[in-house]
Amino acid sequence: MKKLILAALVCALVLCSASAIAEASPESVVIKTLNGSREITDLTVPYNPQRLAVMDLAALDMLDTFGLGELVVGVSKGSSIDYLQGYVTNDDIANLGTIKDADLEAVMGCEPDLIFIGGRLSSQYDTLSEIAPVVYLGVDAQEGLVGSVRKNAETIASIFGIEDQVDEKLAGFDARIKTLAELSKGKTALVGLCTAGSFNILGNDGRCSIIGVEAGFENLAAVDVTSTHGNETSFELIVSLDPDYIFVMDRDAAINAEGAKLAREIMENELVMQTDVYKNGNIVYLATPAVWYTAEGGVAALDVMLADLESALIK
């Protein structure tokens, strides 16, 4: 009799525990995300989704950082980023096209619970939303890159109930940025990307903004740039602006453009080689352009980008 009573008590405890867990885990959560018009909106998504279609490298970076990679059933497979190659080369993960053009049939075929996209796919937001909820997390110029990484990490963590991991994953970034900001005090810079044989200067509200915002360099072109790929500039202007540093991202190398000139070939011409910035060895070629160009906004990407700056600036 005592054994029967004990067994009944154990069974009751197990059932209560299971019930409590079920009550503690919601079926869905509401997050803040962007829509196809790049407006912030509330979106209801499944809680702890088990099948993820990922067509944004910053989102893939974050999911990988949080140890959620096993839930990825499809990705955009054009990336050359080393630490994400396991997803690109895995034949069990569906090829969903590129980060600029989704293969809608493939996306539908992998039956995702949730879809992640970046800005390059914003025009396909509505169509993709007919397949599954679409999470579009961008870099907010007002928040800055580091603030956006934290905010987006918190959003992704909330979907999976792992909010307690965010601080650990972002630990150390603030101190590293503070060190760079100390080094940049009183220093001017031009920031740009090389593409199609030209040097395009960038402002502080788009790509590579961490250099002029968080890292603290005075970007001499901060208020003059209107294009997401920068404004093409003349080398005569570079000479006249006379920056202390030039930071160069090789876009063509980032996207493996065939036959393109290397950034160093473009930059180290007769005019630039007469400048103090060249003579002082202060032209910084960002070592991992694919990360800067295609994964900016990821946690591991932020680590890599800071390492690129540290290796060039901390002597």
C-alpha positions, 0 to 999 in steps of 0.5 A: 500500500505504501508503495502504491501511495509513493508511486502515486505521489511521484506521478503527481509530482511529475505531472505537476512539473510537466504542467508548470513547464508547459505554463512557463513556456509560451507558444509565441512571443512578440518582438520588435523587428523591421518590415518590408518598408524598414519600419519598426513593427511588432511581430508575433513569432513562435517561441523556441522555433525548431526550423530556421531559414536564415538569409542574413549573415549577421543573424546566422552569426548570432544564431551560431554564437548562441549555439542554435546552429542545429536548428538551421534548415536552410541558408543563403550559400554565397558566403566566404566567411570562414567561421560560417562555412560549416553551414555553407558546405553542409549538404543537409542544409538547403540552399536558399539562394543569395542574401540578395535574391531568395529562392522562394521555392527552396525556402518553402521546401525547407518548411521553416517555422521562422525566417531571418533576412537582412536589408538586401532582401527587404523587397521580398519581405511580404512574399516571404511572410506568406511562408513563415514569420520574417525577422528582419534585424538591421543596424540602426544608425541611431543605436550605432553598431554596438548598440544594434548588436546588443539590441538584436542579440536580446531580440533573438535571445528572447525568441529562444528564452536564453536572455541570460546568455546575452551579457556573457556573449557580449562581454569585453566589447565595451572595454576594447572599444574604449581602448580604441577610442583612447587611441583615436583622440584628436585623429582624423580619418577617411573611411571608404570602400574600394569597388570597380577600381574606385575609392568610395568614401563612407559616412557615419551612418552606414557601413564601417560606422564603428570607426567614426562613431564608437572607435572615435575617429573624426570622419572627415566625410561624415556629413557629406555621404548620401549613398549606402556604397559611399560617394566616389571620390577623387584622389586629389580630394584625399590629398587636400583633406590630408587625414591622419588615417585612411581605413579601406574596405575591399568590397570586391574582395569581400564578394569575390569579384572576378578580375577586380583590382585589389584595394592596395593597387587602387589606393597606392597610386602616385598621388596618395603615395605623396601624402603623410598618411601613406608615408606614416603607414596609416592606410589601414586595409581592413583584414576581413572585408567579407565580414565587414561587408556582409556580416556587420551586425553579428556578435562574432563579426563584431569581435572580428572587426574590432580585432582588425582595428586592434591589429592595425592600431595597437602597436 
